[in-house]
Amino acid sequence: MFEYKDFLIEVEKFPLNVGPTHPSTHGVLRVLVQLDGEVVVNAEPIIGYLHTSMEKYAEFRTYHQAETITDRMDYVSGASNNLGYILTVEKLCGVKAPKRAEYVRVILAEFTRIASHLVWLGTHAVDLGALTEFFYCFREREYILDIIETVTGARLTPSFYRVGGLAKDFPKEFVEKSKKFIKTFPDRISEYEALLTKNKIWLERTRNLGIISAEDAIDFALTGPSLRGSGVKYDIRKANPYSSYEDFDFEIPVGDRGDVYDRYLVRMEEMRQSTRIIGQAIDNIPEGEYLSYDEYPSYVIPPKKRALTTMEGMISLFKYGMEGIKPPKGEAYHSIENPRGELGYYMVSDGSGFPYRMRVRPPSFCNISALNAMAKGHLLADLIAIMGSVDILLGEVDR
């Protein structure tokens, strides 16, 4: 008598393209998936569909003009990307921004971190079928963008920082709006968690999926929540403080399993810690100048008031506008804790007004490299949850 298994035919693994135009990839990412039924055997991320050449483009612009490229590289966290770039140029020039400017930079960077995490949470929840969360998250994000616009005049691409400080001082309503936000936002986070954290469907779709160990996360050079979700307590704001982060008291949340759910919990707690940092910075903004022009006149563009009222200031403004600042010959690297992880800039100066070389170490590029290791053995539907938990941005990957 024949058994049913005698009639089974060995079928080749089924290849499937996810993206580069699928909404769940959150950008033009193509994942070449090999399936055994619905089980993922292999998931190869294929990049390069968003050709921007931002690094090369920056080499044909002055140092101040090139700042506008960085916030378009990651348009969800523009102020954060601007900060990493400006700190690198300041390191190249040996310039130190005033304490007042550093505190404002921290506030804007942390607001940007929260806004970025809100975009991630809302879209990640939609991917898994939780539509209400999207509307909640974008409600608070809109308020944050209004605060950023109050200071910088722009919502997504501020380009507000300058070598040696800020483009201008902040208005009075900036402090008022910030205090109002940080007073109410912790309750909003609790609302988000009430919908998801103990939701049975959410737990089924996120727990024990996309697990990556601490050792593997380090080997893949993961950073940010993708690394901390695996239990590695590494955050550049603590490990190598910049822009006065050493002045603030905050915790670094970590996970213990390294799965999709842990990465979710880490980002939720990060929003609380960012609110805590903003509160401390707002209450203790130092008095004084917002631009260190007097200390570094060779590299810092004069404040507009001085440019309009003094001959020296007007000459400097025209000179820097036409020729750009000219850092001494040399090279510099500086990294910051971007919402997705370690964002580093490497700059080389040949003494001219244009960067000789600019190269970026983007967190998304490194984080997406672990997708295959996370996805193997899971269902195709789980691949969507795993991709969302990594939180990549393709403008940063393909720069």
Protein Blocks (a to p, Z undefined) as FASTA:
>chain_A
ZZfklmpccdddddddedjkbfklopacdcddddehjacfbdcddehiacgklmmmmmmc
cfklmmmmmmmmmmmlmmlmmmmmmmmmmmmnopacdfklmmmmmmmmmmmmmmmmmmmm
mmmmmmnopaklmmmmmmmmmmmmmmmmmmnopaklnolacehiafbdcdfklmmmmmmm
mmmmmmmmmmmmmmmmmgmklmmmmgopaiacfklmmmnopghjllmmnopacdfklmmg
gehllmpccdddddfkopaklmmmmmmmmmmmmmmmmmmmmmmcceddfbdfklmmmlmc
cdfklmmmcfklmmmmmmmmmnopaddedddddddddfkbccddddddehiabdfbdcdd
dfklmmmmmmmmmmgopafklmmmmmmmnopafklmmZZ
